[in-house]
Amino acid sequence: MAESLSTNLAGVILRNPVLLAAGTAGTLDEMGDALDLSRIGGIVTKSITRRPREGNPTWRILPTDGGMLNAIGLANVGLDAFLRDYAPKVPNVPTRVIGSIAGFSIDDYVAVAAAMDGVEAIPAVELNVSCPNVHGGAEFGSDAAALSTLVRECRKVLTSTRLFVKLSPIVAGPVRLAEIARSAVEPAGSQPAGPNSRPGAEALCISNTLPAMAIDVESRKPRLANVTGGLSGPALHPVAVKLVHDVYRAFAKDSGTPLVGIGGVIRWEHAAEFILAGASAVEIGTGLFADPRCPIKVAEGLARWAARQRVGNISELVGRLELPEKR
């Protein structure tokens, strides 16, 4: 299985293309109590902000038909505690660790990026510019000019660490999303820099949760304390597959930019859809709440699928969707 699933994600070598999504698996390796981390491709840390955050009050996670609503509010230990209590443990985690960064200003993002660049065992960071559960959390991900500036400034401090950007699903239309994607990979005014000599992001992660809410019809009150939150899980999956398809066809394929598909992966077929649509890897989040072992099952299913498709490596199936001929 190892040979057929080995994945090169913008120079980061993964055992397989299955990652645990930010904010769903603890700060670092806590999911190791429930599944064998040596059998997955990697972990994305909880999104770390410059200062610690308690996040939103309860209720902030709720089940819903076909998925889950969450309004955690970027609760995390903050940069200082992460560097003190978690960064020293990263070399001992039996899989790749990708750092997730969130913030409310360019200075916030740059400070955390610079600090993570100093953690040798973290080969890449994922800029979370698309969180809908905090005030201003999706602004960078919906404004090409603002995102371009953010990426350009973060790129300056990432001297040895690859840069991934997690895009928002709420940008209207495939053309608009391709524009946002391009601004992350080719930010205006940048000079080539970093491990792969790219001026901006080396990979794009698509996508985050969709803004959503739920109402208690008896009390006539919102069920989430934050009123609104984000929808994740299987209900989101078909939307995310189309977003990956759109970005791959409009921009990523020709530019050679790897994509990571995120949204509703609970079975190997979901991951395979992302791969055919153009993703080189996938992240699993909500599925962990239903079955903590589902990432291993997904990886095993992908290995069997690759064998049936008669390919030596699963990368040969990236973007291999057979579209009908236009009439």
C-alpha positions in Angstrom: 0.0 0.0 0.0 2.8 2.4 0.9 4.2 2.6 -2.7 0.8 3.1 -4.4 -0.3 5.8 -2.0 2.9 7.8 -1.4 2.1 11.4 -2.1 4.3 14.4 -2.9 2.4 17.4 -1.8 4.4 20.4 -3.0 7.6 18.8 -1.9 6.2 17.4 1.4 6.3 13.6 1.2 3.3 11.9 2.7 2.8 8.2 3.5 -0.6 8.5 1.9 -2.9 11.4 0.8 -5.1 11.3 3.9 -4.6 14.2 6.4 -6.5 15.2 9.6 -8.1 18.6 9.2 -7.3 21.6 11.4 -9.5 22.0 14.4 -10.8 18.5 14.5 -8.0 16.4 15.9 -6.8 18.4 18.9 -3.9 20.8 19.0 -1.3 18.3 17.8 -1.4 14.5 18.2 -4.3 13.9 20.6 -6.0 11.7 18.0 -3.2 9.2 18.6 -5.3 7.8 21.4 -8.0 6.8 19.0 -6.1 5.8 15.8 -2.7 4.8 14.7 -1.2 8.0 13.3 1.6 6.1 11.6 -1.0 4.9 9.1 -2.2 8.3 7.8 -0.4 10.9 5.7 -0.4 13.7 8.2 -2.0 16.0 10.8 -2.9 19.7 10.4 -2.6 21.3 13.8 -5.4 23.3 15.4 -5.3 26.8 13.9 -2.9 28.8 16.1 -3.4 32.5 16.7 -0.9 35.0 18.1 -2.7 35.1 21.5 -4.7 32.4 23.2 -8.5 32.3 22.6 -11.2 30.7 24.6 -13.5 30.7 21.5 -17.3 31.0 21.6 -19.5 29.8 24.4 -21.5 26.6 24.3 -23.4 25.3 22.4 -20.7 25.5 19.7 -21.0 22.0 18.1 -24.3 20.5 17.0 -25.3 17.6 14.8 -27.5 18.4 11.8 -28.9 16.4 9.0 -26.0 15.2 6.8 -23.3 16.8 8.9 -22.4 19.1 11.8 -22.6 22.7 12.7 -19.7 24.3 14.6 -18.9 27.7 15.9 -15.8 27.0 17.9 -14.4 30.5 17.4 -10.8 29.5 16.8 -10.3 28.4 20.4 -6.6 27.6 20.8 -3.7 27.8 23.3 -2.0 30.7 21.5 1.5 31.0 19.9 3.6 31.1 23.1 2.0 28.0 24.6 2.2 26.2 21.3 5.9 26.8 21.0 6.5 25.9 24.6 4.3 22.8 25.1 3.7 21.4 21.6 6.4 22.3 19.2 9.0 20.2 21.1 6.8 17.1 20.6 6.4 17.5 16.8 9.5 15.4 15.9 8.1 12.4 17.9 4.7 12.5 16.1 4.7 9.4 13.8 3.3 11.3 10.8 3.8 14.6 9.0 2.7 17.7 10.9 1.4 20.8 9.1 0.9 23.9 11.1 -2.3 25.8 10.8 -2.3 29.6 11.2 -5.1 32.0 11.8 -5.3 35.7 12.6 -7.1 39.0 12.4 -4.5 41.1 10.9 -1.5 40.7 8.6 0.8 41.2 11.6 -0.9 38.3 13.4 -0.4 35.9 10.6 3.2 36.9 10.0 4.1 36.6 13.7 2.8 33.0 13.8 4.3 32.1 10.4 7.7 33.3 11.5 7.6 31.3 14.7 6.4 28.1 12.9 9.2 28.6 10.4 11.6 28.0 13.3 10.1 24.6 14.1 12.2 22.4 11.9 9.9 19.4 12.1 7.0 21.3 10.5 7.6 21.2 6.8 4.6 23.4 5.8 2.0 25.7 7.2 -1.6 26.2 6.2 -3.0 29.8 6.3 -6.6 29.6 7.5 -8.1 32.6 5.7 -11.6 31.2 5.5 -13.0 30.7 9.0 -16.7 31.9 9.0 -17.1 31.5 12.8 -15.4 34.6 14.0 -15.8 38.3 13.1 -13.7 39.0 10.1 -12.6 35.4 9.8 -13.3 35.1 6.1 -12.2 38.5 4.9 -8.8 37.6 3.6 -10.2 34.6 1.7 -12.8 36.6 -0.1 -10.7 39.6 -1.2 -8.0 38.8 -3.9 -6.1 42.0 -3.1 -6.1 41.5 0.6 -5.1 37.8 0.2 -2.3 38.7 -2.2 -0.8 41.1 0.4 -1.2 38.6 3.3 0.5 35.8 1.3 3.3 38.1 0.1 4.1 39.2 3.7 4.0 35.6 5.1 6.2 34.3 2.3 8.9 36.8 3.4 9.3 35.0 6.8 8.9 31.4 5.6 12.5 30.8 4.7 12.4 27.0 4.9 8.7 26.1 5.3 6.2 25.6 2.5 3.1 27.7 2.3 -0.4 26.3 1.8 -3.5 28.5 1.8 -7.0 27.3 2.8 -9.6 29.0 0.7 -13.2 29.9 1.5 -16.2 28.2 -0.2 -18.3 31.3 -0.1 -16.6 33.1 -2.9 -19.2 33.5 -5.7 -18.7 31.6 -8.9 -15.8 29.5 -10.4 -14.2 32.5 -12.1 -14.1 34.5 -8.9 -12.7 31.5 -7.0 -10.0 31.1 -9.6 -9.1 34.7 -9.2 -8.7 34.2 -5.4 -6.7 31.1 -6.0 -4.3 32.9 -8.4 -3.8 35.7 -5.9 -2.7 33.2 -3.3 -0.2 31.5 -5.7 1.0 34.5 -7.6 0.5 37.5 -5.3 1.0 40.8 -6.9 4.4 42.4 -6.3 6.1 39.3 -5.1 9.5 37.9 -6.0 10.1 34.1 -6.2 11.1 32.8 -2.8 10.9 29.7 -0.6 11.8 26.1 -1.0 10.1 25.7 -4.4 11.0 29.3 -5.6 7.3 30.1 -5.8 6.3 33.7 -5.0 3.2 32.6 -3.0 1.4 29.4 -1.9 2.8 26.1 -2.9 -0.6 24.4 -2.5 -4.2 25.3 -2.1 -6.6 23.7 0.4 -10.3 23.7 -0.7 -12.4 24.4 1.2 -13.7 25.4 4.7 -17.2 25.1 6.2 -20.2 26.9 4.7 -21.9 29.6 6.9 -25.0 28.1 8.4 -27.3 28.2 11.4 -30.0 26.2 13.3 -33.1 27.4 15.2 -34.9 25.8 18.2 -38.5 26.2 17.0 -40.0 25.9 20.5 -37.9 28.5 22.2 -37.5 30.5 19.0 -33.8 30.9 19.7 -30.7 30.1 17.7 -29.3 26.7 18.7 -25.7 27.9 18.5 -24.6 30.5 21.1 -22.8 32.3 18.3 -26.1 32.4 16.3 -24.4 31.2 13.2 -21.6 28.8 12.5 -20.2 26.6 9.8 -21.7 23.5 8.1 -19.3 20.5 7.6 -19.7 16.9 6.8 -21.3 14.8 4.0 -23.8 17.5 3.1 -20.9 19.8 2.1 -19.1 17.2 0.1 -20.6 17.7 -3.4 -20.1 21.5 -3.1 -16.4 21.0 -2.2 -15.9 18.5 -5.1 -17.2 21.1 -7.6 -14.9 23.8 -6.0 -11.9 21.6 -6.4 -12.9 20.8 -10.0 -13.4 24.4 -10.8 -10.0 25.6 -9.4 -8.2 22.6 -11.0 -9.6 23.3 -14.5 -9.4 27.1 -14.3 -6.0 27.5 -12.7 -4.3 24.8 -10.8 -3.7 22.2 -13.5 -1.8 24.6 -15.8 0.1 26.2 -13.0 1.1 22.9 -11.4 -0.4 23.9 -8.1 -1.4 20.9 -5.9 -4.8 21.0 -4.3 -6.1 19.5 -1.1 -9.8 18.5 -1.1 -11.6 19.2 2.2 -15.3 18.6 2.9 -17.4 15.6 3.9 -14.9 12.8 3.4 -16.1 9.8 5.5 -15.6 7.0 2.9 -12.8 6.3 0.5 -15.2 7.1 -2.4 -15.4 10.7 -1.2 -11.6 10.9 -1.2 -11.5 9.3 -4.7 -13.9 11.9 -6.0 -11.7 14.7 -4.8 -8.7 13.1 -6.5 -10.4 12.7 -9.8 -11.6 16.3 -9.6 -8.0 17.4 -9.2 -6.9 17.1 -5.6 -3.5 15.5 -4.7 -4.6 14.9 -1.1 -7.6 15.2 1.2 -8.3 16.3 4.7 -10.8 14.6 7.1 -12.5 16.5 9.9 -16.1 15.8 10.7 -15.7 12.1 9.9 -13.4 11.8 13.0 -16.4 12.6 15.2 -18.4 9.8 13.8 -15.6 7.2 13.4 -12.1 8.1 14.6 -10.7 5.2 12.5 -12.2 6.4 9.2 -9.0 8.0 7.9 -7.3 4.5 8.0 -10.3 3.0 6.3 -10.2 5.7 3.6 -6.5 5.1 3.0 -7.1 1.4 2.7 -10.0 1.9 0.3 -7.9 4.2 -1.9 -5.2 1.6 -2.1 -7.6 -1.0 -3.4 -9.1 1.5 -5.8 -5.7 2.4 -7.2 -5.0 -1.3 -7.8 -8.3 -1.7 -9.6 -7.5 1.3 -11.7 -4.2 -0.4 -12.5 -2.0 2.6 -11.6 1.4 2.4 -9.9 0.7 5.4 -7.8 -2.5 7.2 -6.9 -1.0 10.5 -8.3 -1.7 9.1 -11.7 -5.4 9.5 -11.0 -5.3 13.2 -10.0 -7.6 15.2 -12.3 -8.4 12.2 -14.4 -12.1 12.9 -14.5 -13.5 11.9 -17.9 -15.8 14.7 -19.0 -18.5 14.2 -21.7 -17.7 15.7 -25.0 -19.3 19.1 -25.7 -22.0 19.1 -28.4 
